[in-house]
Amino acid sequence: MESSAALPHAARELLLKGGGCAVNFECAPELCAPLRAELARSGRSVGFVRADEGFYDRMDTAAYLRLFERMAGTRGMADAALAAMGLEDARRTPLRRLTPAQRRRLSIAREIVRAPEVFYIEEPLAGQDAEGCRRILEWMDGVPSTGRCCIAATASTRTVYLLPGERYHLDGNGLERLEAAEESAAQGTAVEKIPAKAGETLLLFNPSDIDFAESASGRTALSVRGEEYACALTLEELSVRLERYGFFRCHRSYLVNMQKVQEVVCWTRNSYALRLENGPESGVPLSKGRIDAMRRQYRF
């Protein structure tokens, strides 16, 4: 049996939420097993869609769903699930001929047919084109209104910000709430949000989410847990807005979150770098001329 020992208590509480909820975890793949284990022992019916799944390859799409329809006793759900996941045109297609993206949607359709109390989906948008993403996100958005829970796990920061519902970063150090873009805080204190784009989707990051910002070829990119997002602000504008949050202009092309810096690396007499928790192995460049300013500002 899979173990849930690695999960913090706060994460377990989220998994046990009542009906009508949507919870999304950004986490490493090895934490999916503890999530599944906790849900399996929750006493509720759970529909699992794992990142790695096998199929009855000799069956076609419709026959596969009708098999689960008969097993679950949910008459009429197979056709509804095909429509929800945009698989009507593939209803007679043998499973072995489906694309990986279609197989992912078929896995979700299978659990729609089974109609459990809780849906648990790993990497829900993996390999999907724009239409596939739209189908899945629209369905996920509607799950809470049926009184059911939808729980998702993904290793992608970009994906977790696209998913509807509450968002959390889960790792060995615990659980951290990731604010939704629309949750700008009217709570009496000034809240800074840094805009960036993933494709056509506008994201708003908390300063603490950003590892560093880079300017190259006239374009600015934010690095958030190893993924890059285009930002319309210049590095100078970002520096002004983020300085009070512990960001330091370490190089003319780089702005770094000093809270994330683990090590100052000296590659050669004239080559220095700042190594971050989630940054590139080679580190973020540190100009020799900025070393004294960094020493004075951070007292080391």
VMD Tcl script that draws the C-alpha trace (Angstrom):
set ca {
  {0.00 0.00 0.00}
  {1.23 3.51 -0.79}
  {2.30 5.56 2.22}
  {1.06 9.04 3.17}
  {3.73 9.53 5.83}
  {5.43 12.30 3.82}
  {2.35 14.54 3.80}
  {2.13 17.47 6.23}
  {-1.00 17.63 8.35}
  {-2.32 20.68 6.49}
  {-2.22 18.77 3.19}
  {-4.13 15.86 4.70}
  {-6.82 18.23 5.92}
  {-7.22 19.62 2.40}
  {-7.68 16.12 1.01}
  {-10.49 15.50 3.47}
  {-12.47 18.61 2.53}
  {-16.18 18.16 2.05}
  {-18.01 18.13 -1.27}
  {-18.04 21.03 -3.68}
  {-14.33 21.89 -3.63}
  {-11.39 22.23 -6.00}
  {-7.84 21.88 -4.63}
  {-4.65 21.88 -6.69}
  {-1.17 20.88 -5.57}
  {2.06 21.91 -7.25}
  {4.44 19.18 -6.11}
  {7.20 16.82 -7.18}
  {6.03 13.51 -8.77}
  {7.19 11.49 -5.75}
  {4.56 13.21 -3.58}
  {1.71 11.88 -5.73}
  {1.89 8.44 -4.08}
  {1.31 9.88 -0.57}
  {-1.59 11.96 -1.91}
  {-3.18 8.86 -3.45}
  {-2.64 6.86 -0.27}
  {-4.33 9.47 1.91}
  {-7.32 9.64 -0.43}
  {-7.57 5.84 -0.63}
  {-7.98 5.59 3.13}
  {-10.37 8.55 3.41}
  {-13.47 6.34 3.29}
  {-14.89 8.15 0.26}
  {-15.21 6.90 -3.31}
  {-12.30 8.31 -5.31}
  {-11.67 8.33 -9.05}
  {-7.93 8.19 -9.68}
  {-6.33 9.44 -12.90}
  {-2.63 8.72 -12.60}
  {0.19 10.16 -14.67}
  {1.03 6.65 -15.90}
  {-1.95 4.50 -16.87}
  {-2.54 1.32 -18.84}
  {-5.48 0.56 -21.13}
  {-7.31 -2.36 -22.73}
  {-5.77 -1.59 -26.11}
  {-8.01 -3.96 -28.09}
  {-11.18 -2.09 -27.11}
  {-12.45 1.05 -28.78}
  {-13.15 4.26 -26.89}
  {-16.92 3.84 -26.53}
  {-16.66 0.18 -25.50}
  {-14.06 1.06 -22.88}
  {-16.32 3.66 -21.28}
  {-19.39 1.43 -21.46}
  {-17.48 -1.27 -19.60}
  {-17.03 1.11 -16.67}
  {-20.59 2.37 -17.06}
  {-21.88 -1.19 -16.52}
  {-19.53 -1.75 -13.59}
  {-20.59 1.49 -11.89}
  {-24.28 1.25 -12.78}
  {-24.31 4.81 -14.15}
  {-26.53 4.50 -17.20}
  {-26.06 7.15 -19.91}
  {-22.83 8.53 -18.51}
  {-20.57 7.17 -21.27}
  {-22.00 9.45 -23.95}
  {-21.90 12.45 -21.61}
  {-18.26 11.76 -20.76}
  {-17.31 11.42 -24.44}
  {-18.88 14.80 -25.12}
  {-17.29 16.48 -22.10}
  {-13.81 15.39 -23.16}
  {-14.30 16.02 -26.89}
  {-13.92 12.36 -27.86}
  {-17.11 11.86 -29.89}
  {-15.17 11.57 -33.16}
  {-12.93 8.91 -31.61}
  {-15.71 6.75 -30.18}
  {-14.91 3.86 -32.56}
  {-11.15 4.34 -32.48}
  {-9.16 1.45 -30.93}
  {-7.40 2.64 -27.79}
  {-4.00 1.73 -29.21}
  {-4.52 4.36 -31.93}
  {-5.40 7.23 -29.60}
  {-2.86 10.01 -29.14}
  {-1.37 10.51 -25.66}
  {-3.53 13.63 -25.27}
  {-6.69 11.67 -26.16}
  {-5.73 8.92 -23.72}
  {-5.37 11.49 -20.96}
  {-8.88 12.81 -21.67}
  {-10.19 9.25 -21.90}
  {-8.84 8.56 -18.41}
  {-10.77 11.56 -17.12}
  {-13.87 10.46 -19.07}
  {-13.64 7.02 -17.41}
  {-13.84 8.62 -13.96}
  {-16.70 10.88 -15.08}
  {-18.57 7.68 -15.95}
  {-17.83 6.19 -12.53}
  {-19.12 9.37 -10.79}
  {-17.08 9.15 -7.56}
  {-17.29 11.60 -4.66}
  {-13.74 12.79 -5.33}
  {-11.79 13.13 -8.58}
  {-8.01 12.96 -8.24}
  {-6.03 13.82 -11.38}
  {-2.27 13.90 -11.91}
  {-0.93 16.25 -14.60}
  {-4.40 17.07 -15.98}
  {-3.14 19.17 -18.90}
  {-0.20 16.98 -19.93}
  {0.29 16.98 -23.71}
  {-2.95 18.84 -24.44}
  {-3.46 21.35 -27.23}
  {-5.58 24.46 -26.68}
  {-8.87 22.61 -27.29}
  {-7.91 19.77 -24.96}
  {-6.99 22.24 -22.23}
  {-10.27 24.07 -22.69}
  {-12.29 20.85 -22.38}
  {-10.51 19.71 -19.24}
  {-10.50 23.10 -17.52}
  {-14.20 23.68 -18.24}
  {-15.04 20.28 -16.78}
  {-12.84 20.81 -13.71}
  {-14.42 24.21 -13.13}
  {-17.87 22.63 -13.04}
  {-17.10 19.75 -10.67}
  {-17.66 21.64 -7.37}
  {-21.16 22.69 -8.45}
  {-22.12 18.99 -8.53}
  {-21.19 18.58 -4.86}
  {-18.04 16.62 -5.68}
  {-14.38 17.42 -5.07}
  {-11.74 17.81 -7.76}
  {-8.13 17.43 -6.59}
  {-5.22 17.82 -8.99}
  {-1.46 17.38 -8.68}
  {1.12 18.76 -11.08}
  {4.85 19.40 -11.09}
  {4.32 22.43 -13.34}
  {4.02 25.90 -11.84}
  {2.49 27.08 -15.10}
  {-0.20 24.39 -14.97}
  {-1.17 24.94 -11.34}
  {-1.90 28.61 -12.05}
  {-4.27 27.61 -14.86}
  {-6.34 25.19 -12.78}
  {-9.58 26.42 -11.17}
  {-9.81 26.38 -7.39}
  {-7.36 26.74 -4.52}
  {-3.66 26.37 -5.30}
  {-0.88 25.13 -3.03}
  {2.83 24.41 -3.29}
  {3.63 21.13 -1.52}
  {7.14 19.91 -0.74}
  {9.17 18.29 2.02}
  {9.13 21.54 4.00}
  {5.35 21.79 4.16}
  {2.42 23.44 2.39}
  {2.23 26.99 1.04}
  {-0.86 28.70 -0.36}
  {-0.41 30.18 -3.83}
  {-2.70 33.15 -4.28}
  {-5.04 33.09 -7.26}
  {-4.61 35.87 -9.79}
  {-7.99 37.33 -8.89}
  {-7.23 37.37 -5.17}
  {-5.57 40.75 -5.08}
  {-5.90 41.66 -1.50}
  {-8.09 44.43 -0.36}
  {-7.07 43.82 3.21}
  {-5.81 47.24 4.19}
  {-2.15 46.66 3.27}
  {-0.47 47.27 -0.06}
  {-0.04 44.05 -2.01}
  {2.39 43.78 -4.89}
  {1.52 41.58 -7.84}
  {3.89 41.10 -10.75}
  {2.16 40.40 -14.09}
  {3.47 37.75 -16.47}
  {2.04 35.62 -19.26}
  {1.86 31.92 -19.99}
  {0.73 31.85 -23.61}
  {-2.38 34.04 -23.65}
  {-3.08 33.62 -19.94}
  {-2.26 36.50 -17.59}
  {-0.73 35.43 -14.28}
  {-0.08 37.59 -11.22}
  {2.83 36.44 -9.08}
  {3.61 37.31 -5.49}
  {7.19 38.63 -5.16}
  {8.03 35.65 -2.94}
  {7.15 33.29 -5.83}
  {9.81 34.76 -8.12}
  {13.34 33.33 -8.07}
  {14.92 35.83 -10.44}
  {14.24 38.01 -13.47}
  {16.32 38.04 -16.64}
  {16.55 40.50 -19.52}
  {17.76 39.25 -22.90}
  {17.27 40.58 -26.45}
  {14.99 43.32 -25.15}
  {12.66 40.87 -23.40}
  {12.16 40.24 -19.70}
  {11.39 36.82 -18.24}
  {10.53 35.76 -14.69}
  {11.84 32.46 -13.36}
  {9.43 30.74 -10.97}
  {10.46 27.31 -9.66}
  {12.40 26.51 -12.77}
  {9.86 27.77 -15.33}
  {10.02 30.99 -17.35}
  {7.20 33.49 -17.88}
  {7.25 36.51 -20.18}
  {6.94 39.86 -18.39}
  {6.15 43.20 -20.03}
  {8.00 45.20 -17.36}
  {11.63 46.17 -17.86}
  {14.27 44.99 -15.43}
  {14.59 48.58 -14.17}
  {10.84 48.75 -13.47}
  {10.95 45.39 -11.71}
  {13.92 46.52 -9.64}
  {12.00 49.56 -8.37}
  {8.91 47.49 -7.49}
  {10.74 44.55 -5.94}
  {13.64 46.10 -4.05}
  {11.64 46.29 -0.80}
  {10.90 42.56 -1.10}
  {14.57 41.60 -0.95}
  {15.47 41.68 -4.64}
  {18.96 42.75 -5.67}
  {20.25 43.91 -9.07}
  {23.18 41.49 -9.23}
  {23.97 42.11 -12.90}
  {22.78 44.51 -15.58}
  {20.66 41.67 -17.02}
  {19.58 39.99 -13.77}
  {17.49 40.77 -10.72}
  {17.60 38.11 -8.01}
  {15.44 37.29 -4.99}
  {18.07 37.19 -2.23}
  {15.75 35.09 -0.06}
  {16.32 32.24 -2.53}
  {20.13 32.53 -2.71}
  {21.98 29.61 -1.16}
  {25.57 30.17 -2.26}
  {27.94 32.72 -3.76}
  {30.07 30.91 -6.33}
  {33.44 32.10 -7.63}
  {34.05 30.35 -10.95}
  {37.21 32.36 -11.80}
  {38.86 35.57 -10.59}
  {36.39 37.59 -12.61}
  {33.41 35.26 -12.81}
  {30.91 35.06 -9.97}
  {27.42 33.65 -9.61}
  {24.60 33.30 -7.10}
  {23.26 29.78 -6.77}
  {19.53 29.57 -6.00}
  {17.26 26.85 -4.65}
  {15.41 26.51 -7.96}
  {17.84 28.24 -10.29}
  {20.15 26.94 -13.01}
  {23.04 24.77 -11.87}
  {25.53 27.34 -13.13}
  {23.90 30.03 -11.02}
  {22.70 33.56 -11.79}
  {25.52 35.91 -12.91}
  {26.91 38.31 -10.29}
  {28.87 41.27 -11.66}
  {32.22 41.83 -9.99}
  {31.29 45.49 -9.64}
  {28.16 44.60 -7.64}
  {29.92 42.47 -5.03}
  {30.79 45.37 -2.70}
  {27.24 46.76 -2.92}
  {25.85 43.34 -2.05}
  {28.24 43.01 0.90}
  {27.20 46.38 2.28}
  {23.49 45.83 1.77}
  {23.37 42.34 3.23}
  {26.23 42.74 5.74}
  {28.50 39.89 4.80}
}
mol new
graphics top color blue
foreach p $ca { graphics top sphere $p radius 0.5 }
foreach p [lrange $ca 0 end-1] q [lrange $ca 1 end] { graphics top cylinder $p $q radius 0.2 }
display resetview
